[in-house]
């Protein structure tokens, strides 16, 4: 959801549209939609009227219909958990075939609590009193008038229990969107029961001005870790938001896999072993547990619950190559993917060179693409195609090769 809420995303979309003629490489050949295009992170339940675009649409690009094969739809707050579940019940993917035989666009749901709303949850053992809770988790300390404008806090324990049931109801669902954000501020005023724009789902910014109040990072970390542990328990992938908190985010993740690191034997050390004395050819994969979804898929072994997710996507990744490399340490027991969007990664003129450097540093088998948009339809298709073209250009892949590679990456991220 990195920047997906109304004001920020609409600005990014407008900027992307203004420049797309020279950015999307649209004169470089017909786009191979038939291979399968996968949106790794989006929010169309923010605009429920756009969900109609998902029904009866096909990859041949019928009139008014989307061309993307699968949309990965994120929940973020109280108001959209059931909306995502209902859309998945209608359009959810049902097999691990990636919908390859389907002509209708399918949905992979994700259930999570975004850091922008982390103040609305209270931890087990802490106070549920509204005033005391918000005084404890917000900074600077809010006054009574601001506290009165906020909703009553919800139990984190109860939220995790409800999310676990949703994940069990949807065997291929992810946990997301979750994460950390140092930059955001809470909006002024009470969230409306009906949003400012009638089509938008309540609970977001709703055009309100931003206050000076933010959620303390220690509280954000606790909300994040509770969700990461749930994903680890059930063997689900996660989609992670990180803004101006890259170091804290890495520390939070690594604290959960501490003690579970993979043994790594460098090629240099392998060469030091007498020839034939020991075979290190599969050293990276030895003793690695099945990373499928709660035993639903994998190498025949039942998934072994762990305190960290088996697969992690850092969505709209905006860090430098050095930070990306930190997540590629071969001892990390989770598989880390990186997704990229026009709305965030290429919404400014200065972002293009940084983007190229990061894409070059990103391993070919870890690249994912997303729209991060809150409206399903033609615009979502357009920005997906733009980003596929940009990645293929930087990676020096042909379009068909690139689309196939990213499809394989998506399958690995979702299904393990």
Backbone torsions as a table, in degrees:
resi	resn	phi	psi	omega
1	UNK	NA	6.5	-177.1
2	UNK	-47.5	99.4	178.8
3	UNK	75.8	13.5	-173.3
4	UNK	-79.9	-20.8	-175.1
5	UNK	-65.9	158.9	-156.6
6	UNK	-41.7	-58.7	-171.4
7	UNK	-64.1	-50.8	-176.4
8	UNK	-64.0	-44.8	-175.8
9	UNK	-68.6	-40.1	-179.6
10	UNK	-63.0	-37.6	176.7
11	UNK	-64.7	-43.8	-179.1
12	UNK	-65.0	-40.9	-179.7
13	UNK	-64.0	-42.2	-179.4
14	UNK	-62.9	-42.9	179.4
15	UNK	-62.9	-44.5	-179.9
16	UNK	-61.8	-40.6	-178.6
17	UNK	-67.8	-37.3	180.0
18	UNK	-62.3	-30.1	-173.6
19	UNK	-109.1	3.8	-168.0
20	UNK	-69.2	-21.7	-177.3
21	UNK	-66.1	-32.4	178.7
22	UNK	-102.9	0.0	-179.6
23	UNK	-105.5	-26.3	-168.1
24	UNK	-90.4	-3.3	178.3
25	UNK	59.4	33.9	-172.0
26	UNK	-68.7	-11.9	179.6
27	UNK	-92.5	11.9	-174.5
28	UNK	-103.0	26.5	175.4
29	UNK	115.1	158.5	179.7
30	UNK	-66.3	140.9	-175.9
31	UNK	-83.4	132.4	-174.5
32	UNK	-83.4	67.1	-179.5
33	UNK	-58.9	-30.2	-174.7
34	UNK	-64.3	-22.1	178.5
35	UNK	-69.5	-33.9	-179.6
36	UNK	119.0	118.7	179.4
37	UNK	-114.8	133.6	-170.1
38	UNK	-124.8	123.7	177.1
39	UNK	-93.2	111.1	-173.5
40	UNK	-79.7	-7.2	-174.7
41	UNK	-169.0	114.1	177.9
42	UNK	-154.9	171.5	-171.6
43	UNK	-136.3	48.0	-176.4
44	UNK	-66.3	-16.2	176.0
45	UNK	-72.1	-5.9	168.9
46	UNK	-69.2	-23.0	179.8
47	UNK	-131.4	83.0	-171.3
48	UNK	-61.7	-24.8	178.5
49	UNK	-64.4	-22.7	-179.4
50	UNK	-81.5	-12.2	-178.7
51	UNK	-62.5	-27.2	178.0
52	UNK	-58.4	-24.7	179.0
53	UNK	-68.4	-15.3	-178.4
54	UNK	-81.5	-25.2	-174.4
55	UNK	-80.3	138.1	173.1
56	UNK	52.6	45.2	177.2
57	UNK	-120.6	153.4	-173.8
58	UNK	-136.3	162.7	-173.8
59	UNK	-73.5	-5.1	175.4
60	UNK	-84.3	-1.8	174.5
61	UNK	75.4	46.2	176.9
62	UNK	-57.8	159.9	-175.3
63	UNK	-52.4	120.8	176.6
64	UNK	76.1	-2.2	-176.0
65	UNK	-99.0	155.0	176.6
66	UNK	-74.1	156.1	179.1
67	UNK	-106.4	-19.1	-178.1
68	UNK	-61.2	146.3	-177.5
69	UNK	-80.8	-45.3	-177.0
70	UNK	-139.8	137.8	173.3
71	UNK	-111.7	130.4	176.6
72	UNK	-99.6	105.7	-168.6
73	UNK	-99.4	123.9	-176.5
74	UNK	-91.8	139.1	163.7
75	UNK	-96.6	153.3	-173.5
76	UNK	-136.8	-20.4	-169.4
77	UNK	-159.0	-177.9	-175.4
78	UNK	-59.3	-38.7	-170.4
79	UNK	-75.7	-15.7	-174.0
80	UNK	-116.1	0.0	-179.4
81	UNK	-60.4	-50.5	-178.5
82	UNK	-72.4	-27.6	176.9
83	UNK	-64.6	-45.0	178.0
84	UNK	-62.5	-42.6	179.5
85	UNK	-61.4	-40.7	-177.7
86	UNK	-69.2	-39.1	177.4
87	UNK	-65.3	-40.9	178.6
88	UNK	-65.2	-34.9	178.4
89	UNK	-63.7	-32.1	179.1
90	UNK	-83.8	-41.7	-168.6
91	UNK	-124.0	8.7	-173.6
92	UNK	-65.7	146.1	175.4
93	UNK	-67.9	141.0	-174.1
94	UNK	-115.6	-12.8	177.7
95	UNK	-134.9	168.0	179.8
96	UNK	-89.7	22.7	179.2
97	UNK	-83.9	7.1	-178.8
98	UNK	64.4	16.8	-178.8
99	UNK	66.6	22.2	-173.4
100	UNK	-61.5	-28.0	179.2
101	UNK	-92.4	2.1	-175.1
102	UNK	-91.5	145.2	172.0
103	UNK	-102.7	-14.4	-179.7
104	UNK	-94.7	136.2	177.8
105	UNK	-61.2	135.0	-177.8
106	UNK	-112.1	169.1	-175.6
107	UNK	-126.2	136.9	165.7
108	UNK	-110.4	118.4	-178.3
109	UNK	-82.6	156.2	173.0
110	UNK	-137.4	133.9	-177.5
111	UNK	-117.2	117.9	-178.4
112	UNK	-159.3	172.4	179.9
113	UNK	-122.6	113.9	-174.1
114	UNK	-71.5	148.5	180.0
115	UNK	-60.8	-24.3	178.7
116	UNK	-64.1	-19.5	-178.2
117	UNK	-117.3	12.6	-174.8
118	UNK	-64.3	-24.6	179.0
119	UNK	-66.0	-18.4	-176.6
120	UNK	-80.9	-3.0	179.1
121	UNK	-113.0	137.7	174.1
122	UNK	-113.7	143.6	-176.3
123	UNK	-77.2	153.8	175.8
124	UNK	-59.7	129.7	-179.9
125	UNK	94.7	-15.1	176.3
126	UNK	-97.1	173.1	-174.4
127	UNK	-72.0	143.0	174.0
128	UNK	-99.9	-2.2	177.5
129	UNK	-63.4	128.1	-172.7
130	UNK	-56.6	-52.6	-177.6
131	UNK	-63.2	-48.3	-178.6
132	UNK	-63.9	-38.2	-179.6
133	UNK	-63.1	-51.7	-176.5
134	UNK	-68.5	-31.1	174.4
135	UNK	-65.0	-31.7	-177.7
136	UNK	-79.3	-33.1	-171.7
137	UNK	-105.6	-11.8	179.7
138	UNK	-104.0	150.8	176.7
139	UNK	-140.3	137.9	-9.4
140	UNK	-63.3	169.9	-178.1
141	UNK	-58.9	121.6	-176.6
142	UNK	-74.8	153.6	177.4
143	UNK	-84.2	171.4	-174.9
144	UNK	-61.8	-35.9	-178.7
145	UNK	-65.1	-42.5	179.8
146	UNK	-67.7	-42.4	178.3
147	UNK	-58.9	-39.9	-179.4
148	UNK	-62.8	-25.6	-178.8
149	UNK	-80.5	-11.4	-176.7
150	UNK	-90.6	154.4	176.6
151	UNK	-72.2	158.7	174.2
152	UNK	-62.9	138.3	-177.3
153	UNK	-69.2	154.1	-179.4
154	UNK	-111.2	156.2	179.6
155	UNK	-74.9	125.4	175.5
156	UNK	-61.1	-41.1	-179.9
157	UNK	-59.1	-44.0	179.8
158	UNK	-68.7	-37.6	177.6
159	UNK	-63.2	-43.7	179.8
160	UNK	-62.6	-41.3	178.8
161	UNK	-62.8	-42.6	179.3
162	UNK	-67.0	-38.2	179.6
163	UNK	-68.4	-38.3	176.9
164	UNK	-58.8	-42.3	179.8
165	UNK	-65.6	-39.9	177.5
166	UNK	-62.3	-40.5	178.9
167	UNK	-64.6	-39.3	177.5
168	UNK	-67.2	-34.0	177.9
169	UNK	-70.0	-24.8	-178.0
170	UNK	-125.1	91.5	-169.4
171	UNK	-60.1	-22.3	-179.5
172	UNK	-106.2	10.2	-178.8
173	UNK	-69.1	150.6	174.9
174	UNK	-96.9	173.5	166.0
175	UNK	-104.6	121.7	-178.6
176	UNK	166.3	155.6	9.6
177	UNK	-94.5	135.5	178.9
178	UNK	-136.0	168.9	178.2
179	UNK	153.9	-158.2	-178.3
180	UNK	-134.5	145.8	-178.6
181	UNK	-150.0	113.9	178.2
182	UNK	-87.3	-17.1	-170.9
183	UNK	-88.6	-28.3	-170.0
184	UNK	-73.7	156.7	174.3
185	UNK	-131.0	148.9	178.5
186	UNK	-70.3	143.7	176.8
187	UNK	-76.8	154.1	174.9
188	UNK	-72.4	152.7	169.3
189	UNK	82.6	166.0	-177.3
190	UNK	-79.6	137.9	173.4
191	UNK	-66.6	133.6	-176.3
192	UNK	-77.2	149.8	172.6
193	UNK	-66.2	-36.5	172.5
194	UNK	-114.0	129.6	-175.3
195	UNK	-67.4	164.8	179.2
196	UNK	-58.9	-48.0	174.2
197	UNK	-94.1	122.1	-170.4
198	UNK	-55.5	-31.5	-175.0
199	UNK	-77.2	-14.6	-173.1
200	UNK	-90.2	139.1	178.1
201	UNK	-67.7	135.7	-178.7
202	UNK	-63.8	163.9	173.6
203	UNK	104.0	-13.0	178.9
204	UNK	-86.1	-158.8	-178.2
205	UNK	-69.6	-36.5	175.1
206	UNK	58.7	34.6	175.8
207	UNK	75.6	6.0	-176.8
208	UNK	-77.0	150.2	174.7
209	UNK	-68.3	154.0	-178.6
210	UNK	-89.6	140.9	178.1
211	UNK	-89.2	176.5	174.8
212	UNK	-82.1	-2.7	-171.4
213	UNK	-86.0	137.3	175.5
214	UNK	-134.4	164.5	179.9
215	UNK	-86.5	129.2	180.0
216	UNK	-56.9	139.8	-175.9
217	UNK	-62.0	-33.4	179.9
218	UNK	-61.9	-37.0	178.2
219	UNK	-72.2	-42.8	177.0
220	UNK	-56.5	-41.8	-178.4
221	UNK	-63.1	-40.8	-179.3
222	UNK	-65.9	-39.9	178.0
223	UNK	-66.1	-41.2	177.7
224	UNK	-61.6	-49.7	-175.8
225	UNK	-63.3	-37.1	179.1
226	UNK	-60.6	-39.8	179.7
227	UNK	-73.6	-37.5	177.3
228	UNK	-63.1	-39.6	178.6
229	UNK	-64.9	-38.5	177.5
230	UNK	-62.4	-43.9	177.9
231	UNK	-61.3	-39.7	177.9
232	UNK	-65.9	-37.9	179.4
233	UNK	-62.1	-40.8	-175.0
234	UNK	-99.4	-2.2	179.2
235	UNK	71.3	33.3	-178.7
236	UNK	-100.6	149.9	173.6
237	UNK	-73.0	161.5	178.5
238	UNK	-130.9	150.8	174.1
239	UNK	-115.7	118.7	-166.1
240	UNK	-113.8	133.0	176.0
241	UNK	-98.6	131.7	175.6
242	UNK	-143.3	116.9	179.2
243	UNK	-129.0	120.3	-179.9
244	UNK	51.7	33.3	-178.1
245	UNK	-145.0	28.6	-173.1
246	UNK	-59.9	-43.2	-179.4
247	UNK	-66.7	-44.5	179.3
248	UNK	-64.6	-38.4	179.4
249	UNK	-63.9	-46.2	179.2
250	UNK	-62.1	-41.2	178.9
251	UNK	-62.3	-40.8	-179.8
252	UNK	-64.6	-44.6	179.2
253	UNK	-64.6	-48.3	-175.7
254	UNK	-67.4	-25.7	177.8
255	UNK	-66.5	-26.2	-178.8
256	UNK	-82.9	-30.6	178.7
257	UNK	-96.6	4.6	176.9
258	UNK	-59.3	130.3	-177.2
259	UNK	91.7	-8.8	179.2
260	UNK	-115.0	11.1	-176.4
261	UNK	-58.9	148.3	178.2
262	UNK	-78.8	144.0	173.5
263	UNK	-74.9	130.4	-178.8
264	UNK	-123.1	127.2	178.0
265	UNK	-114.0	114.0	-176.2
266	UNK	-65.7	158.1	178.4
267	UNK	-61.1	-33.6	179.3
268	UNK	-63.3	-44.4	179.2
269	UNK	-67.3	-35.6	178.2
270	UNK	-60.4	-40.2	-178.3
271	UNK	-68.5	-22.3	-179.9
272	UNK	-76.2	-18.2	179.5
273	UNK	-78.7	136.8	-178.5
274	UNK	-55.1	137.4	-178.2
275	UNK	-56.6	126.4	178.5
276	UNK	86.2	-9.8	-177.9
277	UNK	-71.2	-35.6	-179.9
278	UNK	-154.5	142.5	-178.6
279	UNK	-100.5	113.8	-179.6
280	UNK	-102.6	13.6	-171.6
281	UNK	-61.8	-26.0	-179.2
282	UNK	-120.8	30.2	-173.4
283	UNK	-60.9	-30.1	-178.8
284	UNK	-69.9	-26.3	-172.9
285	UNK	-102.1	-8.7	-176.9
286	UNK	-64.7	138.6	176.4
287	UNK	59.3	17.4	178.4
288	UNK	-84.9	127.7	-177.5
289	UNK	-70.4	159.1	172.3
290	UNK	-57.2	131.4	-178.4
291	UNK	-104.5	23.7	179.9
292	UNK	-78.3	-174.3	-176.1
293	UNK	-90.4	96.6	174.4
294	UNK	50.3	42.4	177.9
295	UNK	80.9	2.1	-178.2
296	UNK	-73.5	-30.5	-177.7
297	UNK	-151.8	151.5	177.0
298	UNK	150.3	-159.3	-173.9
299	UNK	-85.6	26.5	177.1
300	UNK	96.6	-15.9	178.5
301	UNK	-94.0	146.4	176.4
302	UNK	-71.4	143.0	-179.4
303	UNK	-62.6	134.7	178.8
304	UNK	-97.5	112.3	-178.3
305	UNK	-55.6	140.4	179.7
306	UNK	-137.4	165.2	-177.8
307	UNK	-82.3	8.3	-179.5
308	UNK	-140.0	155.8	-179.3
309	UNK	-70.6	148.5	178.0
310	UNK	-73.5	-27.7	-178.0
311	UNK	-139.4	135.8	-173.9
312	UNK	-132.0	129.0	172.4
313	UNK	-109.6	123.4	173.4
314	UNK	-89.5	102.6	-168.0
315	UNK	-81.2	144.5	-174.8
316	UNK	45.0	50.4	-174.2
317	UNK	-58.0	124.1	-174.9
318	UNK	-120.6	9.3	179.0
319	UNK	-79.0	168.8	177.9
320	UNK	-77.2	168.4	179.8
321	UNK	-56.2	-34.8	180.0
322	UNK	-62.1	-37.5	179.8
323	UNK	-71.7	-38.1	176.1
324	UNK	-59.7	-44.5	-178.7
325	UNK	-62.2	-29.4	177.8
326	UNK	-58.7	-34.9	-178.8
327	UNK	-82.7	-3.3	-178.7
328	UNK	-103.5	11.0	176.5
329	UNK	-56.7	126.4	-174.3
330	UNK	-66.3	-10.4	177.6
331	UNK	-84.6	-12.6	-179.5
332	UNK	-66.6	124.7	-174.8
333	UNK	-82.6	-4.7	174.6
334	UNK	-102.8	153.2	177.2
335	UNK	-95.1	122.7	-174.1
336	UNK	-103.2	127.3	174.8
337	UNK	-111.8	162.6	-179.6
338	UNK	-132.8	123.5	178.5
339	UNK	-111.1	154.8	-172.7
340	UNK	-135.1	143.9	-177.6
341	UNK	-134.7	149.6	172.6
342	UNK	-63.6	-38.3	-173.8
343	UNK	-62.0	-31.6	-177.5
344	UNK	-111.1	-52.9	-171.6
345	UNK	-74.0	-26.5	-177.9
346	UNK	-128.0	31.5	-179.4
347	UNK	-85.4	-9.2	178.0
348	UNK	-127.1	153.0	-178.0
349	UNK	-61.8	-34.6	-178.2
350	UNK	-75.6	-10.8	-175.9
351	UNK	-79.3	-16.3	-171.3
352	UNK	-66.2	-44.1	-179.3
353	UNK	-68.3	-40.8	176.9
354	UNK	-60.2	-41.0	-179.8
355	UNK	-60.1	-47.0	-178.5
356	UNK	-60.6	-41.8	-179.4
357	UNK	-63.4	-41.9	-178.6
358	UNK	-69.8	-42.3	179.3
359	UNK	-61.6	-40.7	178.3
360	UNK	-63.5	-35.0	-179.1
361	UNK	-78.8	-20.5	-176.1
362	UNK	-78.8	126.1	178.1
363	UNK	-56.5	146.1	-176.7
364	UNK	-57.2	-32.6	-175.9
365	UNK	-91.4	12.9	178.7
366	UNK	-121.0	4.2	-176.7
367	UNK	-85.6	129.5	171.2
368	UNK	-127.3	162.1	-179.1
369	UNK	-129.1	143.6	-177.0
370	UNK	-141.8	163.7	173.5
371	UNK	-98.6	-36.3	-173.4
372	UNK	57.5	25.5	-179.4
373	UNK	-95.5	159.0	-178.3
374	UNK	-108.3	18.6	176.2
375	UNK	-138.4	122.9	175.2
376	UNK	-79.7	144.2	177.7
377	UNK	142.7	-156.8	-172.7
378	UNK	-62.3	-38.0	-179.0
379	UNK	-64.4	-37.3	177.6
380	UNK	-63.4	-45.1	175.2
381	UNK	-57.5	-43.9	-174.8
382	UNK	-62.9	-46.4	-177.7
383	UNK	-72.6	-29.2	173.8
384	UNK	-63.8	-47.3	179.2
385	UNK	-60.6	-42.1	178.4
386	UNK	-56.5	-47.8	-176.1
387	UNK	-70.6	-38.0	174.1
388	UNK	-57.2	-45.5	-179.4
389	UNK	-63.4	-42.0	-179.2
390	UNK	-64.3	-44.7	179.7
391	UNK	-62.9	-44.3	179.2
392	UNK	-61.9	-38.0	178.9
393	UNK	-63.7	-48.4	-178.9
394	UNK	-67.0	-40.2	-179.9
395	UNK	-77.8	-9.1	-176.9
396	UNK	60.1	41.4	173.8
397	UNK	-98.6	146.2	165.8
398	UNK	-67.5	157.5	-176.4
399	UNK	-59.0	-47.0	-178.7
400	UNK	-63.7	-42.4	178.0
401	UNK	-60.5	-46.1	-177.9
402	UNK	-65.1	-43.8	-180.0
403	UNK	-63.6	-38.9	178.0
404	UNK	-67.0	-42.2	178.9
405	UNK	-60.2	-46.7	-176.5
406	UNK	-69.8	-33.7	174.4
407	UNK	-61.1	-43.2	178.9
408	UNK	-64.5	-40.7	177.9
409	UNK	-62.1	-42.6	-179.7
410	UNK	-62.7	-44.7	178.8
411	UNK	-58.7	-42.9	179.5
412	UNK	-65.1	-40.9	-179.8
413	UNK	-65.0	-45.3	-175.8
414	UNK	-75.1	-48.8	-169.8
415	UNK	-100.3	-17.6	-178.7
416	UNK	82.5	NA	NA
